[in-house]
Amino acid sequence: MRPAQFADIAILIPGRTSLPATERALKAASIPFRVESRSLIWATQEIRDVLATLAAIDDPEDAISVVAALRSVVFACGDDDLLTWVQGSGAWDFREPVPDELASHPVAQAFAWLRERYERRWTERVPALVDEVIRDRKLFQMAFAQPRQREAWHRLRFLTDQVMQWTEDGGSTLSGFVSWARGQAEYGADAREAIVAEKDDDAVRVMTIHAAKGLEFPIVVVTGVNSNPPNKASARVLWSGTRREVRVGNKTVGWETPGFVEADALDESAQKQESDRLLYVALTRVRDHLIVSLHHVKRSNESLAARLTPAVQDVLLPSIPAALGAGARPAVGAAQDNVDVLERSNERADIIAAASRPLSISATGINKFVEGEPQVATVVGDVEVSRGERMAFGRAVHWVLETIDLPDASHLESLIALSVENEPMAASRIDEIRRSVQLALNSTCMSDAIASGRYWRELAGSIEHDELVLEGLMDLCYETEEGLVIVDYKTDEVASSDGITALAQHYKWQLLTYKRLIARNVKTPVARVLLLLINPAHENAVEVSLKDIDAKDGELDAQLAVFSE
């Protein structure tokens, strides 16, 4: 036994509707918390503020978004500022002329900034606009006003990653991104994908019930389950076998196809069964203490909490006073009871062990499983560098190489500056970041990739391997006449030739995984798999081919089998 910590607690909510109230309550109580479900991150205040600003830039006639942006931390206009703006005959459309007496007004200054971005919204890439909102309005610095600035940085980096991915998938217009982003929040995209908490972060974990599947926590708080399901739409289409059943209007005034009532009953039954499964998931994530909010729940409604209330009131509550009145803990009856309890405990442990078997592993994960962390220097030059600083340095270098325009590198300095804003722990190594990026840009494989005209960065892939999903994210892949070349960047601090050989041998499992992902997904053969070492202490980048490493495909199968066990 030990005292509970914040990190022992998980707050589970059905969806994004409950998040704002939960955030306000936790902040009011000064409780550190971390939002882990992607569907919930879209609904956090930092993301809403940036999206409101982007919507205002896209459409000056969207007064709701304009006012929301003004009142957000992006412009920090108070309600008193908005009142004096209206009293001075100021318009909400920032394209309108500003009265002379309001020229220095906070709203006028905000409108000047919005107008400038509005005028070039068609010529500037959407990721650049998002970057301007975050960088020019100093949202990373503003996070220092919060007790958990790292959480705010995480959310803003999440948004920049999402807009880059959206652009790479073919998105191009600002209005298209705003619509897409709002859809992510509205419809709960990626609701089943949880973001893993940092192990050193002592904070309450907030996630959707869907995202908690397969996880367990010492203390679980289930809240937001006292809301009725939304009313059914007036126009509905249901599928019954191969038929479509339609209703327009309601039972009193409307029209429906002959089989709609039967299809509606089946659909409602399926929805209730799904709700029961969701409630079961929520209540079985706990190991020690379960807390369920039944505030203002009536038995007559159809909420998740209403289904639980009868069991609590009729079964559990009457037994609690009697147990307390006895003044002692319930005693175990016969010896057979102990045997039964032990058998059930062992059976439960077996079930949990089977259910906890991992379903997927990444290329990085299989490498760590086999080899552990690489043995790298803890001192760079005369300075001792922590593991966190090394990781931040590596992420900064990778981010610049991922986002820089090729072959034009004219924006290199601005990207490097932004990279250390994203990774403050790497700020003291900005010269080394520049050096590592330049080594990569001047490398043979990067030149070959640019010359090929067919290259991809941050290329994701996955395959099924027995009962596992094997996945990976490749730094660079390009096509040559011989086939595809896969490149993985490494910034590890090694200097000697023996150290480089040992490092390449260490990462062979990751390279073998990348080779398999490509080989199984595309018909073009894999010509080479390269490890590109861009240590800033080197004169040139070092390329090590998988062919030069003692690595065989069959070894990967053996290690995956061990991992599955």
C-alpha positions as CSV (number, residue, x, y, z in Angstrom):
1,M,0.0,0.0,0.0
2,R,1.1,3.6,-0.7
3,P,-0.6,7.0,-0.8
4,A,-2.5,7.7,-4.0
5,Q,-0.9,10.0,-6.6
6,F,-2.6,12.1,-9.3
7,A,-1.2,9.7,-12.0
8,D,-3.2,6.8,-10.3
9,I,-6.5,8.5,-11.2
10,A,-8.3,8.3,-14.5
11,I,-11.4,10.3,-15.3
12,L,-13.5,8.6,-18.0
13,I,-16.2,10.5,-19.9
14,P,-18.5,9.4,-22.7
15,G,-17.5,12.1,-25.1
16,R,-16.4,15.7,-25.6
17,T,-19.6,17.3,-24.3
18,S,-18.5,16.7,-20.7
19,L,-14.9,17.9,-21.2
20,P,-15.3,21.7,-20.7
21,A,-17.0,21.3,-17.3
22,T,-14.5,18.7,-16.2
23,E,-11.6,21.0,-17.2
24,R,-13.1,24.0,-15.3
25,A,-13.6,21.9,-12.2
26,L,-10.1,20.5,-12.2
27,K,-8.5,23.9,-12.9
28,A,-10.6,25.5,-10.1
29,A,-9.3,22.8,-7.7
30,S,-5.7,23.2,-8.9
31,I,-5.5,19.6,-9.9
32,P,-3.0,18.8,-12.7
33,F,-4.6,16.8,-15.5
34,R,-3.7,15.5,-18.9
35,V,-6.2,15.0,-21.8
36,E,-5.2,11.8,-23.5
37,S,-7.9,10.9,-26.1
38,R,-7.4,12.6,-29.5
39,S,-11.1,13.2,-29.8
40,L,-11.0,15.1,-26.6
41,I,-7.8,17.1,-27.5
42,W,-9.8,18.6,-30.4
43,A,-12.2,19.9,-27.9
44,T,-9.6,21.5,-25.5
45,Q,-9.5,25.3,-25.0
46,E,-6.1,25.8,-26.7
47,I,-7.3,24.0,-29.9
48,R,-10.7,25.8,-29.9
49,D,-8.9,29.2,-29.6
50,V,-6.7,28.6,-32.6
51,L,-9.5,27.2,-34.7
52,A,-11.7,30.2,-33.9
53,T,-8.9,32.5,-35.0
54,L,-8.5,30.5,-38.3
55,A,-12.2,30.6,-38.9
56,A,-12.2,34.4,-38.4
57,I,-9.3,34.8,-40.9
58,D,-11.2,32.6,-43.4
59,D,-14.6,34.4,-43.0
60,P,-14.8,37.9,-41.6
61,E,-18.6,37.6,-41.7
62,D,-18.5,34.8,-39.1
63,A,-19.2,37.0,-36.2
64,I,-19.3,34.2,-33.7
65,S,-15.8,33.0,-34.6
66,V,-14.5,36.6,-34.7
67,V,-15.8,37.3,-31.2
68,A,-14.6,33.9,-29.9
69,A,-11.1,34.7,-31.2
70,L,-11.1,38.2,-29.6
71,R,-12.1,36.8,-26.2
72,S,-9.6,34.0,-26.4
73,V,-6.0,34.0,-25.2
74,V,-4.9,34.7,-28.8
75,F,-6.0,38.4,-28.5
76,A,-7.0,38.6,-24.8
77,C,-9.8,41.1,-25.3
78,G,-12.0,41.4,-22.3
79,D,-15.8,41.8,-22.3
80,D,-15.2,45.5,-21.3
81,D,-13.1,45.9,-24.5
82,L,-15.9,44.4,-26.6
83,L,-18.5,46.7,-24.9
84,T,-16.5,49.9,-25.6
85,W,-15.9,48.7,-29.2
86,V,-19.7,48.4,-29.8
87,Q,-20.4,51.7,-28.0
88,G,-17.8,53.4,-30.3
89,S,-19.7,52.1,-33.4
90,G,-17.1,49.5,-34.2
91,A,-18.1,46.7,-36.6
92,W,-17.4,43.0,-36.1
93,D,-16.3,42.6,-39.7
94,F,-12.6,43.5,-39.6
95,R,-12.7,44.6,-43.3
96,E,-14.8,47.6,-42.3
97,P,-13.1,51.0,-41.6
98,V,-12.2,51.6,-38.0
99,P,-13.5,54.9,-36.4
100,D,-10.6,57.3,-35.7
101,E,-11.4,57.4,-32.0
102,L,-11.0,53.6,-31.8
103,A,-7.7,53.4,-33.8
104,S,-5.7,52.4,-30.7
105,H,-8.4,50.1,-29.3
106,P,-7.3,46.5,-28.5
107,V,-10.0,45.2,-30.9
108,A,-8.7,47.4,-33.6
109,Q,-5.2,46.1,-33.1
110,A,-6.5,42.5,-33.3
111,F,-8.5,43.3,-36.4
112,A,-5.4,44.7,-38.1
113,W,-3.6,41.4,-37.5
114,L,-6.6,39.4,-38.8
115,R,-7.0,41.6,-41.8
116,E,-3.3,41.1,-42.9
117,R,-3.7,37.3,-42.8
118,Y,-7.1,37.4,-44.5
119,E,-5.6,39.3,-47.5
120,R,-3.1,36.5,-48.1
121,R,-5.1,33.5,-47.0
122,W,-5.3,32.2,-50.6
123,T,-1.5,32.5,-51.3
124,E,-0.1,31.2,-48.0
125,R,-0.1,27.5,-47.1
126,V,-2.4,26.5,-44.3
127,P,0.4,25.1,-42.1
128,A,2.1,28.4,-42.3
129,L,-1.0,30.3,-41.2
130,V,-1.4,27.9,-38.3
131,D,2.2,28.5,-37.4
132,E,1.7,32.3,-37.5
133,V,-1.3,32.1,-35.2
134,I,0.8,30.1,-32.7
135,R,4.1,31.9,-33.1
136,D,3.1,35.5,-33.7
137,R,0.5,35.5,-30.9
138,K,3.1,33.8,-28.7
139,L,0.8,30.9,-27.6
140,F,3.8,28.8,-26.5
141,Q,5.0,31.6,-24.2
142,M,1.4,32.3,-23.0
143,A,1.3,28.7,-21.7
144,F,3.7,29.8,-18.9
145,A,0.7,31.5,-17.3
146,Q,-0.8,28.0,-16.7
147,P,0.3,25.6,-14.0
148,R,0.8,22.9,-16.7
149,Q,2.4,24.6,-19.6
150,R,3.8,21.3,-21.0
151,E,0.2,20.1,-21.6
152,A,-0.6,23.3,-23.5
153,W,2.6,22.8,-25.6
154,H,1.6,19.2,-26.3
155,R,-1.8,20.3,-27.6
156,L,-0.4,23.0,-29.9
157,R,2.2,20.6,-31.3
158,F,-0.6,18.1,-31.9
159,L,-2.5,20.7,-34.0
160,T,0.6,21.5,-36.1
161,D,1.2,17.8,-36.7
162,Q,-2.5,17.4,-37.7
163,V,-2.5,20.3,-40.2
164,M,0.7,19.0,-41.8
165,Q,-0.8,15.5,-42.2
166,W,-4.0,17.0,-43.6
167,T,-2.0,19.0,-46.1
168,E,0.0,15.9,-47.1
169,D,-3.3,14.0,-47.6
170,G,-4.3,16.6,-50.2
171,G,-5.9,19.4,-48.2
172,S,-5.2,22.9,-49.5
173,T,-7.6,25.6,-48.4
174,L,-8.0,27.3,-45.0
175,S,-11.8,26.9,-45.1
176,G,-11.3,23.2,-45.9
177,F,-9.0,22.7,-42.8
178,V,-11.3,24.6,-40.5
179,S,-14.3,22.4,-41.6
180,W,-12.2,19.2,-41.3
181,A,-10.9,20.2,-37.9
182,R,-14.3,21.0,-36.5
183,G,-15.5,17.7,-37.9
184,Q,-12.9,15.9,-35.8
185,A,-14.2,17.5,-32.7
186,E,-17.9,17.2,-33.6
187,Y,-17.8,13.5,-34.6
188,G,-15.2,12.2,-32.2
189,A,-12.6,11.1,-34.7
190,D,-9.9,8.8,-33.4
191,A,-12.0,8.2,-30.3
192,R,-10.4,4.8,-29.7
193,E,-6.8,6.1,-30.0
194,A,-5.3,7.2,-26.7
195,I,-2.1,9.2,-26.3
196,V,0.3,7.5,-23.9
197,A,1.0,9.7,-20.8
198,E,4.5,10.6,-20.0
199,K,5.7,8.4,-17.1
200,D,7.2,11.3,-15.1
201,D,4.0,13.3,-15.4
202,D,2.1,13.1,-12.1
203,A,-1.3,14.2,-13.4
204,V,-4.9,12.9,-13.6
205,R,-5.6,11.2,-16.9
206,V,-8.8,12.4,-18.7
207,M,-10.0,10.2,-21.6
208,T,-13.0,8.9,-23.3
209,I,-14.4,5.5,-22.2
210,H,-13.6,4.2,-25.7
211,A,-10.0,5.1,-25.3
212,A,-9.8,3.3,-22.0
213,K,-10.5,-0.1,-23.5
214,G,-7.8,-2.5,-22.5
215,L,-6.4,-0.3,-19.8
216,E,-6.7,-0.4,-16.0
217,F,-6.1,2.2,-13.3
218,P,-6.0,2.2,-9.5
219,I,-8.7,4.8,-9.2
220,V,-11.4,5.5,-11.8
221,V,-13.9,8.4,-11.8
222,V,-16.7,7.9,-14.3
223,T,-18.5,11.2,-15.0
224,G,-20.7,12.7,-17.7
225,V,-22.9,9.6,-17.8
226,N,-26.0,11.4,-16.6
227,S,-27.1,12.9,-19.9
228,N,-29.9,11.6,-22.0
229,P,-29.0,10.4,-25.5
230,P,-29.7,13.1,-28.2
231,N,-33.2,13.3,-29.6
232,K,-33.7,11.4,-32.8
233,A,-33.6,13.4,-36.0
234,S,-36.9,14.3,-37.8
235,A,-35.6,12.6,-41.0
236,R,-34.0,9.2,-40.5
237,V,-32.9,6.4,-42.8
238,L,-32.4,2.9,-41.4
239,W,-31.1,-0.3,-43.1
240,S,-33.1,-3.5,-42.6
241,G,-31.4,-6.3,-44.4
242,T,-31.2,-5.1,-48.0
243,R,-34.0,-2.5,-47.6
244,R,-33.9,1.1,-46.7
245,E,-36.6,2.2,-44.2
246,V,-37.3,6.0,-44.0
247,R,-39.2,8.3,-41.7
248,V,-39.8,12.0,-42.3
249,G,-41.4,14.0,-39.4
250,N,-42.6,12.2,-36.3
251,K,-45.3,9.6,-35.3
252,T,-48.0,12.3,-35.2
253,V,-47.2,14.4,-38.3
254,G,-45.0,12.7,-40.9
255,W,-44.5,9.8,-43.2
256,E,-42.7,6.5,-43.0
257,T,-42.1,3.3,-45.0
258,P,-44.0,0.2,-43.9
259,G,-41.0,-1.5,-42.2
260,F,-39.6,1.5,-40.4
261,V,-41.2,0.8,-37.0
262,E,-39.7,-2.7,-36.9
263,A,-36.3,-1.4,-38.1
264,D,-36.4,1.4,-35.5
265,A,-37.1,-1.0,-32.7
266,L,-34.1,-3.2,-33.8
267,D,-31.9,-0.1,-34.0
268,E,-32.9,1.1,-30.6
269,S,-32.2,-2.3,-29.1
270,A,-28.8,-2.3,-30.7
271,Q,-28.1,1.2,-29.4
272,K,-29.0,0.2,-25.8
273,Q,-26.8,-2.9,-26.0
274,E,-23.9,-0.7,-27.2
275,S,-24.6,1.6,-24.3
276,D,-24.5,-1.3,-21.9
277,R,-21.2,-2.4,-23.3
278,L,-19.8,1.1,-22.9
279,L,-21.0,1.3,-19.3
280,Y,-19.4,-2.1,-18.6
281,V,-16.1,-0.9,-20.1
282,A,-16.2,2.2,-17.9
283,L,-16.9,0.3,-14.7
284,T,-14.3,-2.5,-15.2
285,R,-11.3,-0.2,-15.8
286,V,-10.7,0.0,-12.1
287,R,-8.3,-2.0,-9.8
288,D,-8.9,-0.4,-6.4
289,H,-11.5,2.4,-6.1
290,L,-14.4,3.2,-8.4
291,I,-16.2,6.6,-8.2
292,V,-19.3,7.2,-10.4
293,S,-21.1,10.5,-10.5
294,L,-24.9,9.9,-10.2
295,H,-25.6,13.6,-9.7
296,H,-29.2,14.6,-10.8
297,V,-30.0,11.2,-12.2
298,K,-33.6,10.1,-12.5
299,R,-34.7,6.6,-13.1
300,S,-37.1,7.7,-15.7
301,N,-34.4,9.0,-18.1
302,E,-32.3,6.9,-20.6
303,S,-28.8,7.9,-19.6
304,L,-26.0,5.5,-18.8
305,A,-26.1,6.5,-15.1
306,A,-29.9,5.7,-14.9
307,R,-29.2,2.1,-15.8
308,L,-26.7,1.9,-12.9
309,T,-28.8,3.7,-10.3
310,P,-31.3,0.9,-9.5
311,A,-28.4,-1.5,-8.7
312,V,-26.7,1.1,-6.5
313,Q,-29.9,2.1,-4.6
314,D,-31.6,-1.3,-4.3
315,V,-28.6,-3.6,-3.8
316,L,-25.5,-1.8,-2.6
317,L,-26.9,1.0,-0.5
318,P,-29.0,-1.1,1.9
319,S,-26.1,-3.3,2.8
320,I,-23.7,-0.4,3.6
321,P,-25.4,0.8,6.8
322,A,-25.6,-2.7,8.2
323,A,-22.0,-3.4,7.5
324,L,-21.0,-0.1,9.1
325,G,-23.2,-0.8,12.1
326,A,-21.6,-4.1,12.8
327,G,-18.4,-2.3,13.5
328,A,-16.2,-4.9,11.9
329,R,-15.1,-6.2,8.5
330,P,-17.1,-9.1,7.1
331,A,-15.5,-12.4,8.1
332,V,-14.7,-15.2,5.7
333,G,-17.0,-18.2,6.4
334,A,-15.5,-21.6,5.8
335,A,-12.1,-22.7,4.5
336,Q,-13.9,-23.6,1.2
337,D,-14.7,-19.9,0.8
338,N,-11.0,-19.1,0.8
339,V,-10.3,-21.7,-1.8
340,D,-13.1,-20.3,-4.0
341,V,-11.8,-16.8,-3.6
342,L,-8.3,-17.9,-4.5
343,E,-9.5,-19.8,-7.6
344,R,-11.5,-16.9,-8.8
345,S,-8.5,-14.6,-8.2
346,N,-6.2,-16.8,-10.2
347,E,-8.8,-17.1,-13.0
348,R,-9.2,-13.4,-13.1
349,A,-5.4,-13.0,-13.3
350,D,-5.2,-15.4,-16.2
351,I,-8.0,-13.5,-18.0
352,I,-6.3,-10.2,-17.5
353,A,-3.0,-11.6,-18.7
354,A,-4.6,-12.9,-21.8
355,A,-6.4,-9.7,-22.5
356,S,-3.3,-7.6,-21.8
357,R,-1.3,-9.3,-24.5
358,P,-0.2,-6.5,-26.9
359,L,-2.1,-6.2,-30.2
360,S,0.5,-4.1,-32.0
361,I,4.2,-3.1,-31.8
362,S,6.1,-0.4,-33.7
363,A,9.5,-0.6,-35.3
364,T,10.9,1.5,-32.5
365,G,9.1,-0.7,-29.9
366,I,10.5,-4.0,-31.2
367,N,14.0,-2.5,-31.2
368,K,13.7,-1.4,-27.6
369,F,12.2,-4.8,-26.7
370,V,15.2,-6.7,-28.1
371,E,18.1,-4.3,-27.4
372,G,16.9,-1.8,-24.8
373,E,18.1,1.8,-25.0
374,P,21.3,2.4,-27.0
375,Q,24.5,3.1,-25.1
376,V,25.4,6.7,-26.0
377,A,27.5,9.3,-24.4
378,T,26.1,11.3,-21.6
379,V,28.5,14.2,-22.1
380,V,28.6,16.2,-25.3
381,G,31.8,18.3,-25.5
382,D,32.2,19.4,-21.9
383,V,28.5,19.4,-21.1
384,E,26.5,16.6,-19.5
385,V,23.3,16.0,-21.4
386,S,20.3,14.2,-19.9
387,R,18.2,11.7,-21.7
388,G,15.3,14.2,-22.0
389,E,17.6,16.7,-23.7
390,R,18.9,14.1,-26.1
391,M,15.3,13.1,-27.0
392,A,14.3,16.8,-27.4
393,F,17.3,17.4,-29.7
394,G,16.5,14.4,-31.8
395,R,12.8,15.4,-32.2
396,A,13.8,19.0,-33.2
397,V,16.2,17.7,-35.9
398,H,13.6,15.3,-37.2
399,W,10.8,17.9,-37.3
400,V,13.0,20.3,-39.3
401,L,13.9,17.6,-41.8
402,E,10.2,16.6,-42.0
403,T,8.8,20.1,-42.7
404,I,11.5,21.9,-44.7
405,D,10.8,22.6,-48.4
406,L,13.1,20.6,-50.7
407,P,15.3,21.3,-52.5
408,D,14.8,25.0,-51.4
409,A,16.1,25.4,-47.8
410,S,15.6,29.1,-47.6
411,H,13.3,28.8,-44.5
412,L,15.8,26.7,-42.6
413,E,16.6,29.3,-39.9
414,S,12.9,30.0,-39.2
415,L,12.2,26.3,-38.9
416,I,15.1,25.8,-36.5
417,A,13.8,28.7,-34.4
418,L,10.3,27.1,-34.3
419,S,11.7,23.7,-33.5
420,V,13.3,24.9,-30.3
421,E,10.1,26.7,-29.4
422,N,8.4,23.3,-29.7
423,E,11.2,21.6,-27.8
424,P,12.5,24.0,-25.2
425,M,14.9,21.4,-23.7
426,A,16.9,21.6,-27.0
427,A,17.2,25.4,-27.0
428,S,20.8,25.4,-25.8
429,R,21.8,23.2,-28.8
430,I,20.4,25.3,-31.6
431,D,23.8,25.4,-33.4
432,E,24.0,21.6,-33.2
433,I,20.5,21.3,-34.6
434,R,21.5,23.4,-37.6
435,R,24.7,21.3,-38.1
436,S,22.8,18.0,-38.0
437,V,20.1,19.2,-40.5
438,Q,22.8,20.5,-42.8
439,L,24.6,17.1,-42.6
440,A,21.4,15.4,-43.7
441,L,20.7,17.9,-46.5
442,N,24.2,17.5,-47.8
443,S,24.1,13.7,-47.6
444,T,24.3,11.4,-50.7
445,C,21.0,9.7,-50.0
446,M,19.1,13.1,-49.6
447,S,20.6,14.3,-52.9
448,D,19.5,11.1,-54.5
449,A,16.0,11.4,-53.1
450,I,15.6,15.0,-54.4
451,A,17.1,14.0,-57.8
452,S,14.6,11.1,-58.1
453,G,11.6,13.4,-57.9
454,R,9.7,10.6,-56.1
455,Y,10.3,10.8,-52.3
456,W,8.2,10.6,-49.2
457,R,8.9,11.8,-45.7
458,E,7.3,10.5,-42.5
459,L,5.9,7.5,-44.4
460,A,3.7,5.3,-42.2
461,G,3.1,1.6,-42.8
462,S,1.6,-1.4,-41.1
463,I,1.1,-5.1,-41.7
464,E,-0.4,-8.0,-39.9
465,H,2.1,-10.5,-38.5
466,D,0.4,-13.5,-36.9
467,E,-1.8,-11.9,-34.2
468,L,0.2,-8.7,-34.1
469,V,0.0,-5.5,-36.1
470,L,3.5,-4.4,-37.0
471,E,3.8,-0.7,-37.7
472,G,6.4,2.0,-38.3
473,L,7.0,5.6,-39.4
474,M,9.9,5.9,-41.8
475,D,11.9,9.2,-42.0
476,L,12.5,9.1,-45.7
477,C,11.7,6.8,-48.6
478,Y,12.6,7.4,-52.3
479,E,12.5,5.6,-55.5
480,T,15.5,4.7,-57.7
481,E,15.9,2.5,-60.8
482,E,16.9,-0.4,-58.6
483,G,13.9,0.0,-56.3
484,L,12.9,1.8,-53.1
485,V,15.5,3.2,-50.6
486,I,14.4,3.6,-46.9
487,V,16.3,6.0,-44.7
488,D,16.2,6.4,-40.9
489,Y,17.9,9.4,-39.3
490,K,19.8,9.0,-36.1
491,T,21.4,11.8,-34.0
492,D,23.0,9.6,-31.3
493,E,26.3,10.9,-30.0
494,V,28.9,8.5,-31.2
495,A,32.3,9.3,-32.6
496,S,34.5,6.2,-33.2
497,S,34.1,3.8,-36.1
498,D,33.5,1.0,-33.6
499,G,30.8,3.0,-31.9
500,I,29.1,3.6,-35.3
501,T,29.2,-0.1,-36.1
502,A,27.7,-1.0,-32.7
503,L,25.0,1.7,-33.1
504,A,24.0,0.4,-36.5
505,Q,23.9,-3.2,-35.1
506,H,21.7,-1.9,-32.3
507,Y,19.1,-0.5,-34.6
508,K,19.0,-3.4,-37.0
509,W,15.6,-4.6,-35.8
510,Q,14.0,-1.2,-36.6
511,L,15.6,-1.3,-40.1
512,L,14.4,-4.9,-40.7
513,T,10.9,-3.8,-39.7
514,Y,10.9,-0.9,-42.1
515,K,12.1,-3.2,-44.9
516,R,9.3,-5.7,-44.2
517,L,6.6,-2.9,-44.1
518,I,7.5,-1.7,-47.5
519,A,8.0,-5.1,-49.0
520,R,4.6,-6.3,-47.9
521,N,2.7,-3.2,-48.9
522,V,4.1,-2.3,-52.4
523,K,5.2,-4.2,-55.4
524,T,8.4,-2.1,-56.0
525,P,11.3,-4.0,-54.5
526,V,13.4,-2.6,-51.6
527,A,16.8,-1.8,-53.0
528,R,18.4,-0.5,-49.7
529,V,17.7,0.3,-46.1
530,L,20.0,3.0,-44.7
531,L,20.8,4.3,-41.3
532,L,21.8,8.0,-41.7
533,L,23.9,9.1,-38.7
534,I,23.8,12.9,-38.5
535,N,25.9,13.5,-35.4
536,P,26.8,17.2,-35.3
537,A,30.3,16.2,-34.2
538,H,31.0,14.5,-37.6
539,E,32.4,16.2,-40.6
540,N,29.9,14.4,-42.9
541,A,26.8,12.3,-42.5
542,V,27.5,8.6,-42.2
543,E,25.4,6.1,-44.2
544,V,25.2,2.5,-43.0
545,S,23.3,0.0,-45.1
546,L,21.4,-2.9,-43.6
547,K,23.3,-5.1,-46.0
548,D,26.5,-4.3,-44.0
549,I,25.0,-5.3,-40.7
550,D,24.7,-8.8,-39.4
551,A,20.9,-8.9,-39.8
552,K,18.5,-11.6,-41.2
553,D,14.8,-11.4,-41.8
554,G,14.3,-14.7,-39.9
555,E,15.7,-13.1,-36.7
556,L,12.9,-10.6,-36.7
557,D,10.3,-13.4,-36.9
558,A,11.9,-15.0,-33.9
559,Q,11.9,-11.8,-31.8
560,L,8.3,-11.0,-32.7
561,A,7.3,-14.5,-31.5
562,V,9.0,-13.9,-28.2
563,F,7.3,-10.5,-27.9
564,S,3.9,-12.1,-28.5
565,E,4.4,-14.6,-25.8
